Amino acid sequence: QFRQQNVDTTAQVIEFCRRNGHPRLLLVSSTAVFYREAHQHDLDEDSPIGPAFLNEYARSKAEAERLLARYDGPSCILRPRAVFGPGDTVLLPRLLAAARRGGVP
């Protein structure tokens, strides 16, 4: 399912963009592409990813990034640390609980 949603869909969007004038393409990836079972410091956008990944989600995001690297139009990859909003069942409830306990300034 990760592959379908991240890799196959990215390939379809890239193909659509190629057929329609090569518009700017923004890929929302994930910091999961950097995850290692070790401390990491001073990571930036030029830090290498892979070749091993901790899970299939990270692997699929890295593969989608590799597809975008071959896109011949303008592009950008964002790797947000966390995305939350309406319907979020992971991050937002934790932030609200911490705020109730006085743990969030």
C-alpha positions as CSV (number, residue, x, y, z in Angstrom):
1,Q,0.0,0.0,0.0
2,F,2.9,2.4,0.7
3,R,4.4,1.7,-2.7
4,Q,1.0,2.3,-4.4
5,Q,0.4,5.6,-2.6
6,N,3.9,7.0,-2.7
7,V,5.7,5.5,-5.7
8,D,3.0,4.6,-8.2
9,T,1.1,7.9,-7.5
10,T,4.2,10.0,-7.8
11,A,5.0,8.3,-11.2
12,Q,1.5,9.1,-12.4
13,V,1.7,12.7,-11.3
14,I,5.1,13.1,-13.0
15,E,3.8,11.7,-16.2
16,F,0.8,14.0,-16.0
17,C,3.2,17.0,-15.6
18,R,5.3,15.9,-18.5
19,R,2.3,15.8,-20.8
20,N,1.1,19.2,-19.5
21,G,4.0,21.6,-19.9
22,H,6.4,20.5,-17.1
23,P,5.0,22.7,-14.3
24,R,6.7,23.1,-11.0
25,L,6.3,19.9,-9.0
26,L,6.4,19.7,-5.2
27,L,6.8,16.3,-3.5
28,V,5.9,16.0,0.2
29,S,8.2,13.3,1.4
30,S,9.2,12.5,5.0
31,T,12.2,12.7,7.4
32,A,11.7,9.0,7.6
33,V,14.1,8.7,4.7
34,F,16.9,9.6,7.2
35,Y,15.9,7.3,10.0
36,R,18.7,5.1,11.4
37,E,19.2,3.1,14.5
38,A,22.0,5.5,15.5
39,H,22.4,9.1,16.5
40,Q,22.5,11.6,13.7
41,H,23.5,15.2,13.9
42,D,23.7,18.2,11.5
43,L,21.5,16.7,8.8
44,D,20.5,19.0,5.9
45,E,19.0,18.7,2.5
46,D,22.2,17.3,1.1
47,S,22.6,14.5,3.6
48,P,22.5,11.1,2.0
49,I,19.5,8.8,2.3
50,G,19.5,5.0,2.2
51,P,20.5,2.6,1.0
52,A,18.9,0.8,3.9
53,F,15.6,1.9,5.4
54,L,13.9,1.0,8.7
55,N,10.5,0.4,7.2
56,E,8.6,0.1,3.9
57,Y,7.1,3.6,4.4
58,A,10.6,5.2,4.4
59,R,11.7,3.0,1.4
60,S,8.6,4.1,-0.6
61,K,9.2,7.8,0.2
62,A,12.9,7.5,-0.9
63,E,11.8,5.8,-4.1
64,A,9.4,8.6,-4.9
65,E,12.2,11.1,-4.3
66,R,14.4,9.2,-6.8
67,L,11.6,9.4,-9.4
68,L,11.3,13.1,-8.9
69,A,15.0,13.5,-9.3
70,R,14.6,12.4,-12.9
71,Y,11.7,14.8,-13.6
72,D,12.8,17.3,-16.3
73,G,10.8,20.2,-15.0
74,P,11.3,22.4,-11.9
75,S,10.8,20.5,-8.7
76,C,11.2,20.6,-4.9
77,I,11.1,18.0,-2.2
78,L,9.8,18.9,1.3
79,R,10.5,16.6,4.2
80,P,8.3,17.9,7.1
81,R,9.0,16.4,10.5
82,A,5.3,16.2,11.3
83,V,2.1,17.1,9.6
84,F,-1.1,17.5,11.7
85,G,-4.5,19.0,11.5
86,P,-8.2,18.0,11.5
87,G,-8.5,14.2,11.8
88,D,-5.0,13.7,13.2
89,T,-5.0,10.9,15.7
90,V,-1.3,10.9,16.5
91,L,0.4,14.2,17.0
92,L,-2.3,16.7,17.8
93,P,-3.8,14.6,20.7
94,R,-0.4,14.3,22.2
95,L,0.2,18.0,22.0
96,L,-3.2,18.8,23.5
97,A,-2.5,16.3,26.4
98,A,0.9,17.9,27.0
99,A,-0.7,21.4,27.0
100,R,-3.3,20.2,29.6
101,R,-0.5,19.0,31.9
102,G,1.3,22.3,31.5
103,G,4.1,20.7,29.4
104,V,3.8,23.1,26.4
105,P,4.8,26.7,26.9
